[in-house]
Every structure is written in structure tokens, then in C-alpha cells.
Amino acid sequence: MSDRTFDIEMGLLVDAIYLRWHFDFRGYAQASLRRRLKAAMGRFSCTSLSQLQDKVLHQPDFFPALLDYLTVQVSEMFRDPGYFLALRREVVPLLRTYPSLKVWVAGCSTGEEVYSLAILLREEGLLERTLIYATDINPQALQQAEAGVYELDRIAGFTLNHQRAGGKSSLSDYYTAAYGRAVFDKSLRRNVVFSDHSLATDSVFAEMQLVSCRNVLIYFDRPLQDRALGLFRDALCRKGFLGLGSKESLRFSSCAHAFTEFVREERIYQKSL
């Protein structure tokens, strides 16, 4: 199949997904989407995207499986520990000045960042007055996030990250290990609302003091990046904080004027308007 034919079929497929399932991948970065769809073709034994499209349109049980290929579920607890250390040292002292807090983890995947923030906020005495909104477009990922169960062989890496992020306790205080898995304490998600939300099609739903959306924008094209950043700008209160991934920036965004760099090296910004 030629690249031109593949791209034509890819355009038709994402249109079909939007019209049939109301998931909008039309603004996703083409190179990344192309890689993921090629992987899906191999997994589902399809020789063309048209075959994938046929399954999307005519096999209702197929789309959830394909969605796992279209959304990137790669995360870990306290990923990039310097980011969480900067939150702890630079942002938390200002968050303490609010009587109550709302935090939005956009694109939460299977929940590792949600639990990281919940643990950090508990260690800093802020979790009980915080409401965390954890959103993603993948319902299966949200189910995993809400369950808070992770393979035990990942915990050593999580523990090291927690220590490097300035952890004030042992990570083992927050989970129970059994049958090769770690189950995180239900009390960590008592103040968490898990919900589906699309940065491509949905709107702002509450005023936040902190929005953390890390390693999501890199999969969007420029117009969709601007849309998402516009949502974060509109959601944040004045002087609220936005955290992005290590390879993401506001530099060329149409929303850049609304923010100042707060911790530049960790991509933490503060809303200035």
C-alpha cells in the first residue's frame, strides 16, 4: 500500500470513528497516529485500514479494543520526579493559601499520576480539602485507574521515583501487596472523580487551582494543542498552575500570553491573566 493510499484511508477511518463513536482523532499528530494504526493492523490481522474501518462500523465490540491502540497508556508513578519535587517545593506553599482546592489531571490514563498527586497532597496535608478530577477518553483506562491496582514488579520503580520526588513517607504505606499486584489505598481516591472527557470535543467543567496534563499534547497537532491549552487557561483561576510534560511547552501556543513560566525547567506555568 502506498503512503498516499494509507493516508487517504486513515482520514476516512478517523472520520468514521468520529461519526460512529464520537471520538475525535482528527487533530492527532499524523506520524504518531500512523504508527499506532499500523500496529493495530498487525494485531487485528488487517491488510488495510479499510478492513479496520469495516470492523469499526459493523462490529460494536471491536472499537474498545482498537481504542487501546489509539490512546497511549504509558505512565508511571512520580514520572519525572523533578516535576513532583517542584510541585512540592514551589507550588504547594501557594496552594496552601486556598481554603479548598480543585486539581485536574487531564489524560490520566491508568491513574499513576493521579495517585502520585494524591500521595503528594496527603503528605503535604492538603488531600482532605482537595477534589481531584481525573479524566481520559479511554473508559478501560479509567476503570483501571479507579481500581488502583498495578503489577508488583513496577513498584520498585515507583518507590524510587517517590523518594526522588521528596517523598515524606514510604510508598508501601499506601498500598497492599497480594498475588503479584499492589492495590492502592481506597482513601487516596476518596476525593477523586474519574470521568471521561475529550480535550478535542468537550468543554471546561470547573474552576481549578492546578491542571496537570503531561505527555498528552505531544500526540496532538498544533490546532488541537491550542484547543486543549485554551481549555486549561479557561479552567484555571487567576494565578493557578499548569504542569506540562518535559517535551511540551507553551512557547509557540496562542495561549502563551496568558501564562508566565513558574518553574521553567519542569514546565510548570502560572496563569497571569
C-alpha positions as CSV (number, residue, x, y, z in Angstrom):
1,M,0.0,0.0,0.0
2,S,1.4,3.4,-0.9
3,D,1.8,6.1,1.7
4,R,-0.8,8.2,-0.2
5,T,-3.4,5.5,-0.1
6,F,-2.7,4.8,3.5
7,D,-3.2,8.5,4.4
8,I,-6.5,8.6,2.4
9,E,-7.7,5.5,4.3
10,M,-6.5,7.0,7.6
11,G,-8.6,10.1,7.0
12,L,-11.6,8.1,6.2
13,L,-11.1,5.9,9.3
14,V,-10.8,8.7,11.7
15,D,-13.9,10.3,10.2
16,A,-15.8,7.1,10.6
17,I,-14.7,6.8,14.2
18,Y,-15.9,10.3,14.9
19,L,-19.3,9.8,13.2
20,R,-19.9,6.3,14.6
21,W,-18.4,6.6,18.1
22,H,-18.0,10.3,18.7
23,F,-14.2,10.0,19.5
24,D,-12.3,12.7,17.6
25,F,-8.8,11.8,16.5
26,R,-8.8,14.2,13.5
27,G,-6.5,16.6,15.3
28,Y,-3.9,14.0,16.5
29,A,-0.4,14.1,15.2
30,Q,-0.3,12.2,11.9
31,A,3.0,10.5,12.4
32,S,2.0,9.1,15.8
33,L,-1.4,8.1,14.6
34,R,0.1,6.3,11.6
35,R,2.4,4.2,13.8
36,R,-0.4,3.2,16.1
37,L,-2.8,2.3,13.3
38,K,-0.1,0.1,11.6
39,A,0.4,-1.7,14.9
40,A,-3.4,-2.2,15.1
41,M,-3.5,-3.6,11.6
42,G,-1.0,-6.2,12.7
43,R,-2.8,-7.0,15.9
44,F,-6.1,-7.5,14.2
45,S,-4.8,-9.2,11.1
46,C,-6.0,-6.5,8.7
47,T,-4.1,-5.8,5.4
48,S,-5.7,-2.3,5.0
49,L,-7.2,0.4,7.1
50,S,-10.4,-0.1,5.1
51,Q,-10.7,-3.5,6.9
52,L,-10.2,-1.8,10.2
53,Q,-12.9,0.7,9.2
54,D,-15.3,-2.1,8.4
55,K,-14.8,-3.6,11.8
56,V,-15.2,-0.2,13.5
57,L,-18.6,0.4,11.7
58,H,-20.1,-3.1,11.8
59,Q,-18.7,-4.8,14.9
60,P,-19.8,-3.0,18.1
61,D,-17.4,-4.9,20.3
62,F,-14.4,-4.1,18.2
63,F,-13.9,-0.4,18.9
64,P,-13.0,-0.6,22.6
65,A,-10.1,-2.9,21.6
66,L,-8.9,-0.5,18.9
67,L,-9.2,2.4,21.3
68,D,-6.3,0.9,23.3
69,Y,-4.1,1.4,20.2
70,L,-5.3,4.9,19.5
71,T,-4.7,6.2,23.1
72,V,-1.2,5.9,24.7
73,Q,-1.4,4.2,28.0
74,V,2.2,4.7,29.1
75,S,2.8,6.1,32.6
76,E,4.4,5.5,35.9
77,M,4.0,6.9,39.4
78,F,6.0,10.1,40.1
79,R,7.2,10.0,36.5
80,D,9.9,12.7,36.1
81,P,10.5,13.1,39.9
82,G,11.8,16.6,39.4
83,Y,8.3,17.7,38.4
84,F,6.8,16.5,41.5
85,L,9.6,17.8,43.7
86,A,9.0,21.3,42.1
87,L,5.3,21.0,42.8
88,R,6.1,20.1,46.4
89,R,8.6,22.9,47.0
90,E,7.4,25.7,44.8
91,V,3.6,25.2,44.1
92,V,2.3,23.6,47.3
93,P,3.2,26.6,49.5
94,L,0.9,28.7,47.4
95,L,-1.8,26.0,47.2
96,R,-1.9,26.1,51.0
97,T,-3.4,29.6,50.8
98,Y,-6.7,28.3,49.3
99,P,-9.4,27.1,51.7
100,S,-10.2,24.3,49.2
101,L,-8.5,23.0,46.0
102,K,-9.5,21.6,42.7
103,V,-7.0,19.7,40.6
104,W,-7.5,18.4,37.1
105,V,-5.4,15.5,35.8
106,A,-6.2,15.6,32.1
107,G,-5.4,12.5,30.1
108,C,-4.9,10.5,33.3
109,S,-4.5,7.1,31.5
110,T,-4.4,4.3,34.0
111,G,-4.1,6.6,37.0
112,E,-0.4,6.6,38.0
113,E,-0.2,10.4,38.0
114,V,-3.5,10.7,39.9
115,Y,-2.2,8.5,42.8
116,S,1.1,10.3,42.7
117,L,-0.6,13.7,43.2
118,A,-2.9,12.2,45.8
119,I,0.0,10.9,47.8
120,L,1.9,14.2,47.5
121,L,-1.1,16.2,48.6
122,R,-1.7,13.8,51.6
123,E,2.0,14.1,52.6
124,E,1.6,17.9,52.5
125,G,-1.7,17.9,54.5
126,L,-3.8,19.1,51.6
127,L,-5.6,16.0,50.2
128,E,-8.7,16.3,52.5
129,R,-9.5,19.7,51.2
130,T,-8.8,18.8,47.5
131,L,-11.1,17.5,44.8
132,I,-9.1,15.8,42.0
133,Y,-10.8,15.4,38.6
134,A,-9.1,12.5,36.7
135,T,-10.2,12.5,33.1
136,D,-9.4,10.4,30.0
137,I,-11.2,9.4,26.7
138,N,-10.5,5.7,27.2
139,P,-13.1,4.0,29.5
140,Q,-11.0,0.9,30.1
141,A,-8.1,3.0,31.2
142,L,-10.4,4.9,33.6
143,Q,-11.6,1.6,35.1
144,Q,-8.0,0.6,35.7
145,A,-7.3,4.0,37.2
146,E,-10.3,3.8,39.6
147,A,-9.3,0.3,40.7
148,G,-5.8,1.4,41.6
149,V,-4.2,-2.0,41.0
150,Y,-0.7,-2.2,39.5
151,E,1.7,-5.1,38.8
152,L,4.0,-5.6,41.8
153,D,7.1,-5.6,39.6
154,R,6.5,-2.0,38.8
155,I,6.5,-0.9,42.5
156,A,10.3,-0.7,42.9
157,G,10.5,1.9,40.1
158,F,7.5,3.8,41.6
159,T,9.2,3.7,45.0
160,L,12.5,5.2,43.7
161,N,10.6,7.9,41.9
162,H,8.7,8.7,45.1
163,Q,11.9,9.1,47.0
164,R,13.4,11.3,44.4
165,A,10.2,13.4,44.4
166,G,10.8,14.3,48.0
167,G,8.5,11.7,49.5
168,K,7.9,12.2,53.2
169,S,6.9,8.6,53.9
170,S,7.3,5.1,52.5
171,L,5.3,4.3,49.4
172,S,4.5,1.0,51.0
173,D,2.3,2.9,53.4
174,Y,-0.2,3.5,50.6
175,Y,-0.7,0.0,49.1
176,T,-1.3,-3.6,50.0
177,A,0.6,-6.3,48.1
178,A,-1.0,-9.6,47.2
179,Y,-0.9,-12.1,44.3
180,G,1.7,-10.2,42.4
181,R,-0.1,-6.9,42.5
182,A,-0.2,-3.8,44.5
183,V,-3.6,-2.4,45.5
184,F,-3.5,1.3,46.4
185,D,-5.5,2.5,49.4
186,K,-9.1,3.5,48.7
187,S,-8.7,6.5,50.9
188,L,-6.4,8.0,48.2
189,R,-9.3,8.1,45.7
190,R,-11.9,9.2,48.2
191,N,-11.6,12.8,46.8
192,V,-11.1,11.7,43.2
193,V,-13.7,11.9,40.4
194,F,-12.9,9.7,37.5
195,S,-14.7,10.8,34.3
196,D,-14.5,10.6,30.5
197,H,-13.5,13.9,28.9
198,S,-12.2,14.7,25.5
199,L,-9.8,17.6,25.0
200,A,-10.8,17.5,21.3
201,T,-14.6,17.9,21.8
202,D,-15.5,18.7,25.4
203,S,-15.6,21.9,27.4
204,V,-14.4,23.3,30.8
205,F,-16.4,21.9,33.7
206,A,-15.0,23.6,36.9
207,E,-12.5,26.2,38.1
208,M,-9.1,24.7,39.1
209,Q,-6.1,25.8,41.1
210,L,-3.9,23.2,39.3
211,V,-4.1,21.4,36.0
212,S,-1.6,18.7,35.2
213,C,-1.6,17.4,31.6
214,R,1.7,15.7,31.0
215,N,2.9,13.9,27.8
216,V,-0.5,14.3,26.1
217,L,-0.1,17.3,23.9
218,I,2.9,15.7,22.1
219,Y,0.3,13.5,20.4
220,F,-1.8,16.4,19.1
221,D,-1.3,18.6,16.1
222,R,-0.9,22.4,16.7
223,P,-4.6,23.4,16.4
224,L,-5.7,20.7,18.9
225,Q,-2.8,21.6,21.2
226,D,-4.1,25.2,21.2
227,R,-7.7,24.0,21.9
228,A,-6.5,21.9,24.9
229,L,-4.4,24.7,26.2
230,G,-7.3,27.1,25.8
231,L,-9.4,24.7,28.0
232,F,-6.7,24.7,30.7
233,R,-6.4,28.5,30.5
234,D,-10.2,28.9,30.9
235,A,-10.4,26.3,33.7
236,L,-7.6,27.8,35.8
237,C,-8.3,30.5,38.4
238,R,-6.1,33.6,38.3
239,K,-2.6,32.6,39.5
240,G,-3.5,29.0,39.0
241,F,-0.9,26.5,37.9
242,L,-0.4,24.4,34.7
243,G,2.0,21.5,34.5
244,L,3.1,20.0,31.2
245,G,5.4,17.2,30.1
246,S,9.1,17.5,29.8
247,K,8.9,17.7,26.0
248,E,6.0,20.1,25.9
249,S,5.9,23.9,26.0
250,L,3.6,26.9,25.7
251,R,6.3,28.8,23.7
252,F,4.5,28.7,20.3
253,S,1.0,28.4,21.6
254,S,-1.7,31.0,21.1
255,C,-2.3,30.8,24.8
256,A,1.3,31.7,25.8
257,H,0.4,35.3,26.7
258,A,-1.9,34.1,29.4
259,F,0.9,32.4,31.4
260,T,4.3,33.1,32.9
261,E,7.0,30.5,33.5
262,F,7.0,29.5,37.2
263,V,9.4,26.6,37.2
264,R,10.9,26.7,33.8
265,E,12.9,23.5,33.8
266,E,9.9,21.4,34.9
267,R,7.4,23.0,32.6
268,I,5.3,24.5,35.3
269,Y,3.4,27.7,34.4
270,Q,1.3,30.1,36.3
271,K,-1.8,31.8,34.8
272,S,-1.2,35.6,34.7
273,L,-4.5,36.9,33.3
